Amino acid sequence: MPSRRAVVHGSVRAAAGLIGIAVAAAAVIAATWLPLPVVTAAIPSQTVTPVPADQQRACPGPLLQLAADSTDATGSSAFATPATVFDASPGVPQSSRLKVPDDRSGGRYGAPTVVSVAAQPGESAAPLIAGAQSQTAVQEDLSGFAAAACGEPSRSSWLVAGATDLGQTSLVLLSNPTAVQASVDLSVYAESGEIQAPGAQGILVDAGSQRVVALAGIAPNVKAPVVHVQSTGGSVLATLQQSVVRGLTPGGVELAAPTHAPATHQVISGLTVADLAAQVGAVDGYSDTMPALRVLVPGDKPATVRVGVVPEKGTAGGTSTQATLQPKTVQELPLDHLVDGSFTVTVDSDRPVVVAARVSTSGAAGADFAWYAASDALVGDTMIAVAPGPSATVHLTNPTATGATVSLRSAAGAAEHTVTVAANSAVAVSVRAGLTYTITGVAGLYASVSYQGSGLSSAFPVEPPRALASPIAVYPK
């Protein structure tokens, strides 16, 4: 029989065991209900901001005369040298020339100019750069005035201009200022639809050279072409040179710049109509002399477009028209209700479209025409070059709800202008030609440059530089 001491000791041990079990259970329950400590480790990363790149612009080069040599019906030749102006800030711009294997003059009258400037060390923004050229033609079968901005090469651009029917000559100029050969495809649309053009694919443009493609060779007898230029390898500046002969009389020449890419909202700034009544009477019977808006819906479905035209001097007299357009078919909407003056043209569509407007003029010097391309809104300080020419004018369109104070200052202060562009309005600023200007206060505005003289007309859009890539976060392994 166990002693009393043994019983007591056993009871104590049992009680201690029960207490231990209870404590353990309480610990488990507490661990279940109480929050556990959280241990985190940040993933190492670094934000990398792209460094501003060197800037480069290419000019179209001299006007070309097709079949100037009777022994070479398909050859093109330059016959005079264009005037070119360019500048950059900060930095000193450098210029070079492209090779011109398709110019039968062998570069005797110059070649497309390439303007470049190096990015400045320590700068967070790319340098400003601009260039432009102009030329007056007085040939027997080619006359008129043509001006063009030196543009940024691209892998995709739209040329809304030209014609290849009777009396019309259109040349697609493909300038490759890069160090890489470009393979270029041309997609041509017309009033009859998309054209399946043999020979329009895989056009090779060597690095540092310009090729010339006669549009009639791939799309003959077209009244209203639109050309989509796409390149792989190197990027190219695409320009369309159009010239007209009516009967035996030359009717003008133009270097048409690429228009804005397909979008549901397009803006043409500064469309200038001059001597309309005299011009209509002088060239009666030619429908291409009347003001018109050329439009293409590049997609697969019809689009409803609304065209607004507002004079630069106030909103009085503004008009609006609406039309339903078929896909892949170029149409021209008449703007024959306009009077002499400058206008802002807006196009709103339920599907993306490309657009450009054509106007003609006539005078003692003969007849001429101009193509006004749509452009993108400016994003900040911009440099523009105004090549020599008659009555050079900078047009500024402000579609925003806030007025803008805009300053135009030439290098060394040779000319300076300050203007106020009220909300939802536009102004025209007469400027000295042959200079470059730095424009401030233009974020959100649209701009163009136009020239107008007796029987002389031309225009080109002012485009913002392409944006740098956005900063990115880099996560090392």
LUMVO-852396 format. One record per residue (C-alpha): residue number from 1; residue in three letters; z, x, y. Coordinates in steps of 0.05 Angstrom, whole numbers, plus 5000, padded with zeros to 4 digits. Each point is the difference from the previous one (the first is absolute). Layout:
N
[NUM, 'ALA', [Z, X, Y]]
...
//
This chain:
477
[1, 'MET', [5000, 5000, 5000]]
[2, 'PRO', [4980, 5031, 5066]]
[3, 'SER', [5053, 5019, 5048]]
[4, 'ARG', [5009, 4966, 5067]]
[5, 'ARG', [4978, 5063, 5036]]
[6, 'ALA', [4934, 4999, 4962]]
[7, 'VAL', [4989, 4928, 5017]]
[8, 'VAL', [5012, 5013, 5074]]
[9, 'HIS', [4953, 5059, 5001]]
[10, 'GLY', [4947, 4959, 4964]]
[11, 'SER', [5006, 4944, 5051]]
[12, 'VAL', [4994, 5049, 5057]]
[13, 'ARG', [4938, 5031, 4970]]
[14, 'ALA', [4969, 4931, 4990]]
[15, 'ALA', [5016, 4979, 5071]]
[16, 'ALA', [4971, 5065, 5027]]
[17, 'GLY', [4937, 4987, 4959]]
[18, 'LEU', [4993, 4930, 5028]]
[19, 'ILE', [5010, 5026, 5070]]
[20, 'GLY', [4946, 5053, 4989]]
[21, 'ILE', [4951, 4948, 4974]]
[22, 'ALA', [5014, 4956, 5060]]
[23, 'VAL', [4989, 5058, 5049]]
[24, 'ALA', [4935, 5018, 4966]]
[25, 'ALA', [4976, 4928, 5003]]
[26, 'ALA', [5018, 4995, 5073]]
[27, 'ALA', [4962, 5064, 5014]]
[28, 'VAL', [4938, 4971, 4965]]
[29, 'ILE', [5006, 4936, 5040]]
[30, 'ALA', [5009, 5038, 5065]]
[31, 'ALA', [4939, 5043, 4985]]
[32, 'THR', [4961, 4936, 4989]]
[33, 'TRP', [5020, 4967, 5066]]
[34, 'LEU', [5008, 5059, 5048]]
[35, 'PRO', [4938, 5032, 5031]]
[36, 'LEU', [4980, 5067, 4971]]
[37, 'PRO', [4985, 5058, 5046]]
[38, 'VAL', [4926, 5004, 5019]]
[39, 'VAL', [4966, 5068, 4998]]
[40, 'THR', [4933, 5005, 5037]]
[41, 'ALA', [4952, 5057, 5009]]
[42, 'ALA', [4946, 4997, 5054]]
[43, 'ILE', [4931, 5018, 4976]]
[44, 'PRO', [4978, 5060, 5042]]
[45, 'SER', [4939, 4985, 5043]]
[46, 'GLN', [4965, 5026, 5062]]
[47, 'THR', [4958, 4961, 5050]]
[48, 'VAL', [4935, 5035, 5014]]
[49, 'THR', [4961, 4983, 5063]]
[50, 'PRO', [4926, 5017, 4997]]
[51, 'VAL', [4980, 5056, 5047]]
[52, 'PRO', [4947, 4981, 5052]]
[53, 'ALA', [4932, 5024, 4977]]
[54, 'ASP', [4945, 5035, 5038]]
[55, 'GLN', [4955, 4950, 5034]]
[56, 'GLN', [4924, 4997, 4993]]
[57, 'ARG', [4945, 4956, 5031]]
[58, 'ALA', [4925, 5000, 4988]]
[59, 'CYS', [4946, 4979, 5049]]
[60, 'PRO', [4935, 4967, 4976]]
[61, 'GLY', [4955, 5053, 5031]]
[62, 'PRO', [4932, 4994, 5035]]
[63, 'LEU', [4959, 4936, 4998]]
[64, 'LEU', [4946, 5005, 4947]]
[65, 'GLN', [4928, 4978, 5003]]
[66, 'LEU', [4971, 4976, 4934]]
[67, 'ALA', [4931, 5024, 4981]]
[68, 'ALA', [4992, 5042, 5063]]
[69, 'ASP', [4952, 5043, 4960]]
[70, 'SER', [4940, 4961, 4976]]
[71, 'THR', [4997, 5044, 4938]]
[72, 'ASP', [5071, 4980, 4980]]
[73, 'ALA', [5007, 4924, 5002]]
[74, 'THR', [5071, 5000, 4973]]
[75, 'GLY', [5029, 5059, 5038]]
[76, 'SER', [5047, 4995, 5060]]
[77, 'SER', [5003, 5048, 5058]]
[78, 'ALA', [5046, 5012, 5059]]
[79, 'PHE', [4964, 5005, 5067]]
[80, 'ALA', [5055, 5013, 5050]]
[81, 'THR', [5073, 5023, 5004]]
[82, 'PRO', [5056, 4951, 5013]]
[83, 'ALA', [5056, 5013, 5050]]
[84, 'THR', [5067, 5008, 4966]]
[85, 'VAL', [5071, 5002, 5027]]
[86, 'PHE', [5064, 5011, 4962]]
[87, 'ASP', [5072, 5021, 5008]]
[88, 'ALA', [5067, 5003, 4964]]
[89, 'SER', [5074, 5002, 5018]]
[90, 'PRO', [5041, 5038, 4984]]
[91, 'GLY', [4958, 5058, 4975]]
[92, 'VAL', [4931, 5027, 5014]]
[93, 'PRO', [4943, 4962, 4965]]
[94, 'GLN', [4948, 5039, 4960]]
[95, 'SER', [4928, 4977, 4989]]
[96, 'SER', [4948, 5015, 4948]]
[97, 'ARG', [4934, 4970, 4978]]
[98, 'LEU', [4978, 4966, 4936]]
[99, 'LYS', [4939, 5021, 4961]]
[100, 'VAL', [4941, 4952, 5008]]
[101, 'PRO', [4954, 5006, 4939]]
[102, 'ASP', [4965, 4934, 5016]]
[103, 'ASP', [4984, 5018, 5073]]
[104, 'ARG', [4928, 5024, 5001]]
[105, 'SER', [5013, 5035, 5066]]
[106, 'GLY', [5047, 5047, 4962]]
[107, 'GLY', [5057, 4991, 5048]]
[108, 'ARG', [4960, 5022, 5060]]
[109, 'TYR', [5032, 4946, 5043]]
[110, 'GLY', [5070, 5008, 4973]]
[111, 'ALA', [5037, 4968, 4943]]
[112, 'PRO', [5060, 4955, 4989]]
[113, 'THR', [5062, 5032, 5032]]
[114, 'VAL', [5065, 5005, 4962]]
[115, 'VAL', [5063, 5004, 5044]]
[116, 'SER', [5066, 5022, 4970]]
[117, 'VAL', [5070, 5020, 5023]]
[118, 'ALA', [5057, 5029, 4960]]
[119, 'ALA', [5067, 4965, 4995]]
[120, 'GLN', [5051, 5035, 5044]]
[121, 'PRO', [5061, 5033, 4966]]
[122, 'GLY', [5063, 4959, 5008]]
[123, 'GLU', [4964, 4937, 5024]]
[124, 'SER', [5017, 4935, 4965]]
[125, 'ALA', [4936, 4965, 5021]]
[126, 'ALA', [4927, 5019, 4991]]
[127, 'PRO', [4964, 5027, 5061]]
[128, 'LEU', [4956, 4953, 5040]]
[129, 'ILE', [4926, 5013, 4996]]
[130, 'ALA', [4937, 4966, 5023]]
[131, 'GLY', [4926, 5012, 5009]]
[132, 'ALA', [4938, 4961, 5019]]
[133, 'GLN', [4926, 5011, 5010]]
[134, 'SER', [4944, 4966, 5038]]
[135, 'GLN', [4925, 5006, 5006]]
[136, 'THR', [4943, 4966, 5037]]
[137, 'ALA', [4934, 4995, 4963]]
[138, 'VAL', [4933, 4996, 5036]]
[139, 'GLN', [4952, 5007, 4941]]
[140, 'GLU', [4936, 4960, 4994]]
[141, 'ASP', [5028, 4958, 4943]]
[142, 'LEU', [5074, 5011, 5010]]
[143, 'SER', [5037, 4989, 5065]]
[144, 'GLY', [5068, 4978, 5025]]
[145, 'PHE', [5071, 5026, 5005]]
[146, 'ALA', [5048, 5012, 4942]]
[147, 'ALA', [5072, 5023, 5002]]
[148, 'ALA', [5049, 5010, 4942]]
[149, 'ALA', [5070, 5023, 4989]]
[150, 'CYS', [5012, 5059, 4953]]
[151, 'GLY', [5034, 4965, 4942]]
[152, 'GLU', [5049, 5015, 4944]]
[153, 'PRO', [4966, 5008, 4932]]
[154, 'SER', [5017, 4946, 4950]]
[155, 'ARG', [4989, 4982, 4927]]
[156, 'SER', [4982, 4928, 5017]]
[157, 'SER', [4966, 4973, 5063]]
[158, 'TRP', [4959, 4939, 5020]]
[159, 'LEU', [4937, 5003, 5043]]
[160, 'VAL', [4985, 4932, 5031]]
[161, 'ALA', [4936, 5014, 5037]]
[162, 'GLY', [4926, 5017, 4991]]
[163, 'ALA', [4938, 4966, 4974]]
[164, 'THR', [4939, 5020, 4960]]
[165, 'ASP', [4950, 4945, 5016]]
[166, 'LEU', [4938, 5009, 5043]]
[167, 'GLY', [5011, 5049, 5057]]
[168, 'GLN', [5071, 5019, 4979]]
[169, 'THR', [5022, 5068, 4975]]
[170, 'SER', [5070, 5013, 4972]]
[171, 'LEU', [5026, 5066, 4976]]
[172, 'VAL', [5068, 5009, 4965]]
[173, 'LEU', [5029, 5067, 5022]]
[174, 'LEU', [5050, 5029, 4950]]
[175, 'SER', [5040, 5058, 5029]]
[176, 'ASN', [5047, 5039, 4955]]
[177, 'PRO', [5045, 5047, 5039]]
[178, 'THR', [5045, 5014, 4941]]
[179, 'ALA', [4999, 5060, 4953]]
[180, 'VAL', [4983, 4956, 4940]]
[181, 'GLN', [4933, 4971, 4980]]
[182, 'ALA', [4998, 4924, 5007]]
[183, 'SER', [4965, 4950, 4954]]
[184, 'VAL', [4983, 4939, 5041]]
[185, 'ASP', [4983, 4929, 4977]]
[186, 'LEU', [4968, 4950, 5047]]
[187, 'SER', [5009, 4926, 4987]]
[188, 'VAL', [4952, 4959, 5043]]
[189, 'TYR', [5008, 4926, 5018]]
[190, 'ALA', [4948, 4958, 5034]]
[191, 'GLU', [4985, 4929, 5023]]
[192, 'SER', [4976, 4987, 4929]]
[193, 'GLY', [5062, 5029, 4966]]
[194, 'GLU', [5019, 5066, 4969]]
[195, 'ILE', [4941, 5047, 4988]]
[196, 'GLN', [4995, 5039, 4935]]
[197, 'ALA', [4971, 5063, 5029]]
[198, 'PRO', [4977, 5057, 4955]]
[199, 'GLY', [5014, 5067, 5030]]
[200, 'ALA', [5060, 4975, 5040]]
[201, 'GLN', [5051, 5030, 4951]]
[202, 'GLY', [5023, 5071, 4991]]
[203, 'ILE', [4971, 5028, 5064]]
[204, 'LEU', [5026, 5072, 5004]]
[205, 'VAL', [5023, 5026, 5067]]
[206, 'ASP', [5018, 5073, 4996]]
[207, 'ALA', [5063, 5026, 5034]]
[208, 'GLY', [4988, 5014, 5073]]
[209, 'SER', [4934, 4963, 5004]]
[210, 'GLN', [4966, 4935, 5020]]
[211, 'ARG', [4952, 4958, 4960]]
[212, 'VAL', [4954, 4946, 5028]]
[213, 'VAL', [4981, 4938, 4961]]
[214, 'ALA', [4944, 4954, 5025]]
[215, 'LEU', [5028, 4930, 4988]]
[216, 'ALA', [4930, 4971, 4991]]
[217, 'GLY', [4993, 5044, 4938]]
[218, 'ILE', [5055, 4962, 4964]]
[219, 'ALA', [5000, 4933, 5037]]
[220, 'PRO', [4932, 4984, 5031]]
[221, 'ASN', [4984, 4939, 5044]]
[222, 'VAL', [5073, 4983, 5014]]
[223, 'LYS', [5017, 4968, 5067]]
[224, 'ALA', [5076, 5004, 4996]]
[225, 'PRO', [5027, 5054, 4953]]
[226, 'VAL', [5072, 5021, 4989]]
[227, 'VAL', [5011, 5066, 4964]]
[228, 'HIS', [5064, 5018, 4963]]
[229, 'VAL', [5006, 5076, 4995]]
[230, 'GLN', [5045, 5028, 4945]]
[231, 'SER', [5010, 5073, 4983]]
[232, 'THR', [5035, 5040, 4946]]
[233, 'GLY', [5017, 5073, 5007]]
[234, 'GLY', [4993, 5015, 5074]]
[235, 'SER', [5008, 4947, 5054]]
[236, 'VAL', [4943, 4984, 5047]]
[237, 'LEU', [4988, 4972, 5069]]
[238, 'ALA', [4949, 4944, 4994]]
[239, 'THR', [4958, 4981, 5060]]
[240, 'LEU', [4939, 4954, 5006]]
[241, 'GLN', [4945, 5019, 5048]]
[242, 'GLN', [4957, 4940, 5017]]
[243, 'SER', [4938, 5000, 5044]]
[244, 'VAL', [4951, 4945, 5017]]
[245, 'VAL', [4927, 4996, 5019]]
[246, 'ARG', [4975, 4931, 5024]]
[247, 'GLY', [4925, 4999, 4998]]
[248, 'LEU', [4983, 5068, 5029]]
[249, 'THR', [5062, 5005, 5044]]
[250, 'PRO', [5064, 5034, 4978]]
[251, 'GLY', [5060, 4952, 5006]]
[252, 'GLY', [5060, 5046, 4996]]
[253, 'VAL', [5042, 5043, 4955]]
[254, 'GLU', [5073, 4999, 4978]]
[255, 'LEU', [5048, 5041, 4958]]
[256, 'ALA', [5044, 4947, 4967]]
[257, 'ALA', [5070, 5021, 4979]]
[258, 'PRO', [5035, 4974, 4938]]
[259, 'THR', [5035, 4934, 5013]]
[260, 'HIS', [5070, 4980, 4979]]
[261, 'ALA', [5011, 4992, 4925]]
[262, 'PRO', [4999, 4929, 4971]]
[263, 'ALA', [5057, 4958, 5029]]
[264, 'THR', [5017, 4928, 5017]]
[265, 'HIS', [5009, 5018, 5073]]
[266, 'GLN', [4950, 5042, 5039]]
[267, 'VAL', [4998, 5020, 5073]]
[268, 'ILE', [4940, 5026, 5040]]
[269, 'SER', [5022, 5026, 5068]]
[270, 'GLY', [4955, 5003, 5062]]
[271, 'LEU', [4936, 4966, 4976]]
[272, 'THR', [4956, 5008, 5063]]
[273, 'VAL', [4942, 4954, 5016]]
[274, 'ALA', [4955, 5021, 5059]]
[275, 'ASP', [4934, 4975, 5029]]
[276, 'LEU', [4996, 4947, 4946]]
[277, 'ALA', [4952, 4954, 5037]]
[278, 'ALA', [4952, 5057, 5017]]
[279, 'GLN', [5005, 5028, 4931]]
[280, 'VAL', [4983, 4934, 4967]]
[281, 'GLY', [4939, 4991, 5044]]
[282, 'ALA', [4976, 5071, 4989]]
[283, 'VAL', [5002, 4998, 4924]]
[284, 'ASP', [4990, 4926, 4987]]
[285, 'GLY', [4985, 4985, 4927]]
[286, 'TYR', [5045, 5054, 4969]]
[287, 'SER', [5062, 4967, 4973]]
[288, 'ASP', [5036, 5066, 4990]]
[289, 'THR', [5006, 5008, 5076]]
[290, 'MET', [5051, 4944, 5007]]
[291, 'PRO', [5075, 5014, 4994]]
[292, 'ALA', [5023, 4987, 4929]]
[293, 'LEU', [5058, 5013, 4953]]
[294, 'ARG', [4982, 5028, 4932]]
[295, 'VAL', [5050, 4980, 4945]]
[296, 'LEU', [5006, 5015, 4926]]
[297, 'VAL', [5049, 4971, 4949]]
[298, 'PRO', [5002, 5056, 4948]]
[299, 'GLY', [5042, 4961, 4951]]
[300, 'ASP', [4978, 4949, 4948]]
[301, 'LYS', [5020, 4935, 5035]]
[302, 'PRO', [4976, 4965, 5064]]
[303, 'ALA', [5041, 5010, 5063]]
[304, 'THR', [5013, 4956, 5060]]
[305, 'VAL', [4999, 5043, 5063]]
[306, 'ARG', [5019, 4983, 5071]]
[307, 'VAL', [4970, 5041, 5056]]
[308, 'GLY', [5034, 5004, 5068]]
[309, 'VAL', [4968, 5030, 5062]]
[310, 'VAL', [5042, 5010, 5063]]
[311, 'PRO', [4978, 5034, 5065]]
[312, 'GLU', [5039, 5062, 5019]]
[313, 'LYS', [5013, 4970, 5069]]
[314, 'GLY', [5047, 4943, 4980]]
[315, 'THR', [4996, 4948, 4946]]
[316, 'ALA', [4955, 4951, 5038]]
[317, 'GLY', [4934, 4989, 4965]]
[318, 'GLY', [5025, 5021, 4931]]
[319, 'THR', [4964, 4968, 4941]]
[320, 'SER', [5014, 4990, 4927]]
[321, 'THR', [4953, 4984, 4942]]
[322, 'GLN', [5011, 4990, 4926]]
[323, 'ALA', [4954, 5011, 4941]]
[324, 'THR', [5002, 5003, 4924]]
[325, 'LEU', [4967, 5063, 4972]]
[326, 'GLN', [4976, 5014, 4930]]
[327, 'PRO', [5024, 5062, 4963]]
[328, 'LYS', [4960, 5065, 4998]]
[329, 'THR', [4949, 4969, 5048]]
[330, 'VAL', [4992, 5028, 5070]]
[331, 'GLN', [4997, 4948, 5056]]
[332, 'GLU', [4991, 5007, 5075]]
[333, 'LEU', [5036, 4951, 5044]]
[334, 'PRO', [4967, 4992, 5069]]
[335, 'LEU', [5040, 5016, 5062]]
[336, 'ASP', [4945, 4975, 5046]]
[337, 'HIS', [5049, 4957, 5040]]
[338, 'LEU', [5027, 5061, 5035]]
[339, 'VAL', [4986, 5021, 5071]]
[340, 'ASP', [5000, 5070, 5031]]
[341, 'GLY', [5069, 5032, 4994]]
[342, 'SER', [5047, 5033, 4950]]
[343, 'PHE', [5035, 4963, 4945]]
[344, 'THR', [5051, 5006, 4944]]
[345, 'VAL', [4975, 4973, 4934]]
[346, 'THR', [5050, 4979, 4946]]
[347, 'VAL', [4982, 4978, 4929]]
[348, 'ASP', [5051, 4965, 4956]]
[349, 'SER', [4982, 4983, 4928]]
[350, 'ASP', [5034, 4974, 4938]]
[351, 'ARG', [4968, 5057, 4962]]
[352, 'PRO', [4986, 5073, 5020]]
[353, 'VAL', [4937, 5012, 5040]]
[354, 'VAL', [4965, 5057, 5036]]
[355, 'VAL', [4969, 4988, 5068]]
[356, 'ALA', [4963, 5032, 5058]]
[357, 'ALA', [4965, 4972, 5062]]
[358, 'ARG', [4931, 5018, 5029]]
[359, 'VAL', [4978, 4993, 5072]]
[360, 'SER', [4935, 5021, 5035]]
[361, 'THR', [4981, 5016, 5071]]
[362, 'SER', [4937, 5015, 5039]]
[363, 'GLY', [4983, 5031, 5067]]
[364, 'ALA', [4954, 5048, 5036]]
[365, 'ALA', [5013, 5053, 4948]]
[366, 'GLY', [4979, 4954, 4944]]
[367, 'ALA', [5041, 4964, 4947]]
[368, 'ASP', [5060, 5021, 4960]]
[369, 'PHE', [5055, 4971, 4957]]
[370, 'ALA', [5071, 5015, 4977]]
[371, 'TRP', [5043, 4986, 4939]]
[372, 'TYR', [5074, 4984, 5011]]
[373, 'ALA', [5042, 5013, 4938]]
[374, 'ALA', [5068, 4971, 4985]]
[375, 'SER', [5057, 5050, 5001]]
[376, 'ASP', [5073, 5008, 4981]]
[377, 'ALA', [5059, 4993, 5047]]
[378, 'LEU', [5024, 5064, 5032]]
[379, 'VAL', [5068, 5025, 4977]]
[380, 'GLY', [5022, 5047, 5056]]
[381, 'ASP', [4974, 5052, 5048]]
[382, 'THR', [4926, 5009, 4989]]
[383, 'MET', [4947, 5049, 5024]]
[384, 'ILE', [4929, 4975, 5015]]
[385, 'ALA', [4938, 5038, 5019]]
[386, 'VAL', [4950, 4969, 5048]]
[387, 'ALA', [4932, 5033, 4993]]
[388, 'PRO', [4952, 5001, 5059]]
[389, 'GLY', [4966, 4933, 5013]]
[390, 'PRO', [4989, 4944, 5050]]
[391, 'SER', [5060, 4958, 5025]]
[392, 'ALA', [5049, 5024, 4947]]
[393, 'THR', [5055, 4949, 4989]]
[394, 'VAL', [5063, 4999, 4957]]
[395, 'HIS', [5018, 4930, 4976]]
[396, 'LEU', [5072, 4984, 4981]]
[397, 'THR', [5019, 4936, 4963]]
[398, 'ASN', [5073, 4979, 4994]]
[399, 'PRO', [5011, 4946, 4947]]
[400, 'THR', [5076, 5005, 5002]]
[401, 'ALA', [5050, 4956, 5036]]
[402, 'THR', [5023, 5057, 5045]]
[403, 'GLY', [4964, 5032, 5058]]
[404, 'ALA', [4982, 5074, 4996]]
[405, 'THR', [4996, 5054, 5053]]
[406, 'VAL', [4946, 5048, 4979]]
[407, 'SER', [4987, 5069, 5028]]
[408, 'LEU', [4935, 5038, 4992]]
[409, 'ARG', [5003, 5074, 5020]]
[410, 'SER', [4946, 5051, 4991]]
[411, 'ALA', [5012, 5073, 4985]]
[412, 'ALA', [5024, 5041, 5061]]
[413, 'GLY', [5009, 4934, 5038]]
[414, 'ALA', [4927, 4994, 5020]]
[415, 'ALA', [5006, 4924, 4995]]
[416, 'GLU', [5057, 4953, 4991]]
[417, 'HIS', [5006, 4924, 4994]]
[418, 'THR', [5060, 4954, 4990]]
[419, 'VAL', [4987, 4927, 4984]]
[420, 'THR', [5041, 4940, 4977]]
[421, 'VAL', [4973, 4961, 4942]]
[422, 'ALA', [5034, 4932, 4999]]
[423, 'ALA', [5020, 4967, 4935]]
[424, 'ASN', [4941, 4968, 4963]]
[425, 'SER', [4949, 5028, 5049]]
[426, 'ALA', [4952, 5058, 5010]]
[427, 'VAL', [4978, 5047, 5056]]
[428, 'ALA', [4942, 5047, 5013]]
[429, 'VAL', [5011, 5068, 5031]]
[430, 'SER', [4942, 5038, 5031]]
[431, 'VAL', [5008, 5074, 4983]]
[432, 'ARG', [4965, 5065, 5014]]
[433, 'ALA', [4953, 5019, 4944]]
[434, 'GLY', [4999, 5069, 4969]]
[435, 'LEU', [5076, 5004, 4995]]
[436, 'THR', [5054, 4989, 4948]]
[437, 'TYR', [5060, 4956, 5014]]
[438, 'THR', [5069, 4994, 4971]]
[439, 'ILE', [5021, 4927, 5000]]
[440, 'THR', [5074, 4980, 4997]]
[441, 'GLY', [5032, 4932, 4994]]
[442, 'VAL', [4947, 4972, 4953]]
[443, 'ALA', [5039, 4985, 4936]]
[444, 'GLY', [4975, 4934, 4973]]
[445, 'LEU', [4938, 4998, 5045]]
[446, 'TYR', [4926, 5005, 4982]]
[447, 'ALA', [4951, 5043, 5038]]
[448, 'SER', [4926, 5018, 5006]]
[449, 'VAL', [4954, 5039, 5045]]
[450, 'SER', [4935, 4970, 5027]]
[451, 'TYR', [4942, 5024, 5042]]
[452, 'GLN', [4954, 4957, 5041]]
[453, 'GLY', [4940, 5018, 5043]]
[454, 'SER', [4932, 4973, 5018]]
[455, 'GLY', [4968, 4990, 4932]]
[456, 'LEU', [5054, 5044, 4968]]
[457, 'SER', [5059, 4978, 4957]]
[458, 'SER', [5047, 5028, 4947]]
[459, 'ALA', [5071, 4994, 4975]]
[460, 'PHE', [5050, 5027, 4950]]
[461, 'PRO', [5070, 4979, 4977]]
[462, 'VAL', [5063, 5041, 5011]]
[463, 'GLU', [5036, 5009, 4934]]
[464, 'PRO', [5071, 5023, 4986]]
[465, 'PRO', [5009, 5062, 4956]]
[466, 'ARG', [5016, 4984, 4928]]
[467, 'ALA', [5075, 4997, 4989]]
[468, 'LEU', [5038, 5054, 4964]]
[469, 'ALA', [5029, 4983, 4932]]
[470, 'SER', [5071, 4970, 5002]]
[471, 'PRO', [5060, 5044, 4985]]
[472, 'ILE', [5017, 5002, 4926]]
[473, 'ALA', [5063, 5014, 4960]]
[474, 'VAL', [4994, 5057, 4949]]
[475, 'TYR', [5046, 5000, 4939]]
[476, 'PRO', [5002, 5068, 4965]]
[477, 'LYS', [5008, 5002, 4925]]
//
